[in-house]
Amino acid sequence: MNPLSLVRPCVAATEGYVPGEQPSDDQPVLKLNTNENPFAPPPVVMQALHDAINDTLRLYPEPTSRSVRQAAAAAFQLDADHVVVGNGSDDLLTMLMRTFIAPGDGVAAPDPSYTLYATLTRLQDGVFHAVPWQETLDLPIEPLLATGAKLMMIARPNAPTGHAVPLQQVSQLCTATSAIVVLDEAYADFADDNGLPLLSHHHNLVILRSFSKSLSLAGLRIGLGFLSAALAEQMHKVRDSYNLDRLAQVAAVAALQNLEQFQPAVQAIRTERHFLTLELRRRGFQVADSQANFVLATVPAGRRGGQEWCSDLKTLNILVRYFGHDPRLADKLRITVATHTEMLQLLAGIDRLLESN
Ligand SMILES: Cc1ncc(COP(=O)(O)O)c(C=O)c1O
């Protein structure tokens, strides 16, 4: 028998998530395609990591990442029972699917959004409902409710649009549904506000945070989930037993105990976001205001479409993200906001291409 015939049909039928290109570290590229932070983590985190490289590495890590949950509880004024830790927030998304989605169950999300939601749903043999954002980019509350989904995923700020739906609409959805509403706040630290104050009002709300963006630790894979203690208990059952390694736990605690030290980098990125938005507009790109550490730019009319811009920038060693699979995004580029020097480098590359048009 062909071993491939044993693969679950839902897995065989799924393409799998394709992350942005990750070139080797020694390649001289300006990497603006996966929304990493251009600034190094503060020395206090580096030192904690350094100190943790010792004999204890032969031991398994604490399975529930207790120290991380306690540090998160202190940082965000929660109880540690309300925190689940993931190997990146992607791990928490997988855990949510495993906890709530049986074959045939529905997962809904406004569309376009983070494409991993659909991939994970299909791998779980669930049914994914892509519900178009309202024209105004408000939350499509009624259409989301009409799907009857068990899980509703809302990225806020959303990727790739960069907008943050009004919190009041999230609250309205939580009240109107008995489904689990997941507020994916991977980019929340770059936004003007966040959904944490809603948590105590809605038992069906789960909030996810990532250490990959504002906390400069994408390489260590750390995410947090905030939710009711009862739901957290269920999530722990589906968690990989030791899902966060020792070094990641140490770095996560150091980061959570020193959150104020990440603020200068976050502020710098917000400043550069404004600069980049204005400079791209000056060059004929349409750029909506963003609340995240990236902008979504519609390319100017001309012989280059989104794909050509992406590949021509790549010839200049500048990587940006292009979502060719979605016709609504065919003329758009998602560009990570980085340092001022890097933004000038990007703009110089764009000017070169515009001149050669
Ligand atoms: C909306 C959204 N959620 C979650 C993630 C994943 O974050 P992590 O690196 O914590 O797994 C990303 C990564 O790009 C994202 O864009």
The ligand as a MOL file (V3000), in Angstrom:
LIG
                    3D

  0  0  0     0  0            999 V3000
M  V30 BEGIN CTAB
M  V30 COUNTS 16 16 0 0 0
M  V30 BEGIN ATOM
M  V30 1 C -1.7130 38.3040 12.7830 0
M  V30 2 C -0.5770 37.4310 13.2180 0
M  V30 3 N -0.7610 36.6000 14.2330 0
M  V30 4 C 0.2260 35.7880 14.6620 0
M  V30 5 C 1.4510 35.7780 14.0450 0
M  V30 6 C 2.5010 34.7990 14.5060 0
M  V30 7 O 3.2980 35.2970 15.4800 0
M  V30 8 P 4.3390 34.3730 16.2460 0
M  V30 9 O 5.6740 34.6890 15.6740 0
M  V30 10 O 4.2040 34.7870 17.6780 0
M  V30 11 O 3.9640 32.9440 16.0360 0
M  V30 12 C 1.6990 36.6260 12.9690 0
M  V30 13 C 3.0110 36.5970 12.3290 0
M  V30 14 O 3.3310 37.2300 11.3860 0
M  V30 15 C 0.6480 37.4790 12.5460 0
M  V30 16 O 0.8230 38.2860 11.5010 0
M  V30 END ATOM
M  V30 BEGIN BOND
M  V30 1 1 1 2
M  V30 2 1 2 3
M  V30 3 2 2 15
M  V30 4 2 3 4
M  V30 5 1 4 5
M  V30 6 1 5 6
M  V30 7 2 5 12
M  V30 8 1 6 7
M  V30 9 1 7 8
M  V30 10 2 8 9
M  V30 11 1 8 10
M  V30 12 1 8 11
M  V30 13 1 12 13
M  V30 14 1 12 15
M  V30 15 2 13 14
M  V30 16 1 15 16
M  V30 END BOND
M  V30 END CTAB
M  END
